[in-house]
């Protein structure tokens, strides 16, 4: 029974749940970016090149006489750049929020009773001297 309890505590910890949510959201985000690249950016950017080569699909871009399909590679590179840029902007935004929170200085703690008494004694001694 100890193993099951330990596993349950491990699985319910915030870090594991956060990681699971991040993986699911990351997969969905990857699909969105893949669609953006394949359905919008690639056709808009490469349509003139495809028409010049008398091709209809990026996957048809190949080195003649070989099976090297560099069109798919170009699509994956564009997808990677968009994902990397998106993550960079998200992390940069989160870091700026964290900096704003850290920049607000904490109020200094109120002096203790002993400090107040010592300050009064110091002030009285200063007046006498």
C-alpha positions as CSV (number, residue, x, y, z in Angstrom):
1,X,0.0,0.0,0.0
2,X,3.0,2.4,0.6
3,X,4.0,2.3,-3.1
4,X,0.5,3.3,-4.2
5,X,0.4,6.1,-1.7
6,X,3.8,7.4,-2.8
7,X,2.8,7.3,-6.4
8,X,-0.4,9.1,-5.8
9,X,1.4,11.9,-3.9
10,X,3.9,12.1,-6.8
11,X,1.3,12.2,-9.5
12,X,-0.8,14.8,-7.8
13,X,2.1,17.2,-7.1
14,X,1.8,20.5,-8.9
15,X,4.9,20.1,-11.0
16,X,3.6,16.8,-12.6
17,X,0.2,18.3,-13.3
18,X,1.8,21.5,-14.7
19,X,4.0,19.4,-17.0
20,X,1.1,17.3,-18.2
21,X,-0.9,20.5,-19.0
22,X,2.2,21.9,-20.8
23,X,2.6,18.8,-22.9
24,X,-1.1,18.9,-24.0
25,X,-1.1,22.6,-24.7
26,X,2.3,22.3,-26.5
27,X,0.9,19.6,-28.8
28,X,-2.2,21.7,-29.6
29,X,0.0,24.7,-30.2
30,X,2.3,22.6,-32.5
31,X,-0.8,21.7,-34.6
32,X,-1.9,25.3,-34.8
33,X,1.6,26.4,-36.0
34,X,1.8,23.5,-38.4
35,X,-1.5,24.5,-40.0
36,X,-0.4,28.2,-40.1
37,X,2.8,27.2,-41.9
38,X,1.3,24.6,-44.3
39,X,-2.0,26.3,-45.0
40,X,-1.2,30.1,-44.9
41,X,2.5,31.0,-44.9
42,X,4.0,28.4,-47.2
43,X,1.4,28.9,-49.9
44,X,1.7,32.7,-49.6
45,X,5.5,32.8,-49.7
46,X,6.2,29.9,-52.0
47,X,3.3,30.0,-54.5
48,X,5.3,32.1,-57.0
49,X,8.3,29.7,-56.7
50,X,5.9,26.7,-57.1
51,X,4.3,28.2,-60.2
52,X,7.6,28.9,-61.7
53,X,8.6,25.3,-61.2
54,X,5.2,24.1,-62.5
55,X,4.4,22.4,-59.2
56,X,1.2,22.4,-57.1
57,X,2.5,21.2,-53.8
58,X,5.6,22.0,-51.7
59,X,6.2,18.3,-51.2
60,X,6.9,18.0,-54.9
61,X,10.0,20.1,-54.6
62,X,12.7,17.5,-55.0
63,X,16.3,17.4,-56.3
64,X,15.9,15.8,-59.7
65,X,16.9,12.2,-59.9
66,X,16.9,11.7,-56.1
67,X,14.4,11.2,-53.4
68,X,15.5,14.3,-51.5
69,X,12.4,16.3,-50.8
70,X,13.7,19.7,-49.7
71,X,10.2,21.2,-49.9
72,X,9.1,19.4,-46.8
73,X,12.3,20.5,-45.1
74,X,11.7,24.1,-45.9
75,X,8.2,23.7,-44.4
76,X,9.6,22.2,-41.2
77,X,12.2,25.0,-40.9
78,X,9.5,27.7,-41.2
79,X,7.4,25.8,-38.7
80,X,10.4,25.6,-36.2
81,X,11.2,29.3,-36.6
82,X,7.6,30.3,-35.9
83,X,7.4,28.0,-32.8
84,X,10.7,29.3,-31.5
85,X,9.7,32.9,-32.1
86,X,6.4,32.4,-30.4
87,X,7.9,30.7,-27.3
88,X,10.5,33.4,-27.1
89,X,7.9,36.2,-27.1
90,X,5.8,34.3,-24.5
91,X,8.8,33.8,-22.2
92,X,10.0,37.4,-22.7
93,X,6.5,38.6,-21.7
94,X,6.4,36.4,-18.6
95,X,9.9,37.6,-17.6
96,X,8.9,41.2,-17.9
97,X,5.9,40.6,-15.6
98,X,8.2,38.9,-13.1
99,X,10.7,41.8,-13.3
100,X,7.8,44.2,-12.5
101,X,6.8,42.2,-9.5
102,X,10.4,42.0,-8.3
103,X,11.0,45.7,-8.9
104,X,8.4,46.8,-6.4
105,X,10.5,47.1,-3.2
106,X,9.2,45.5,-0.1
107,X,8.3,47.9,2.7
108,X,11.0,47.9,5.4
109,X,9.9,46.1,8.5
110,X,8.7,48.2,11.4
111,X,11.4,48.7,14.1
112,X,11.1,46.5,17.1
113,X,10.4,47.8,20.6
114,X,14.1,47.4,21.5
115,X,15.1,49.5,18.4
116,X,12.6,52.2,19.3
117,X,13.9,52.4,22.9
118,X,17.6,52.4,21.7
119,X,16.7,55.3,19.3
120,X,15.1,57.3,22.1
121,X,18.2,56.7,24.3
122,X,20.5,57.8,21.5
123,X,18.4,60.9,20.9
124,X,18.5,61.8,24.6
125,X,22.2,61.3,24.8
126,X,22.7,63.5,21.7
127,X,20.7,66.3,23.4
128,X,22.8,66.2,26.5
129,X,26.1,66.3,24.6
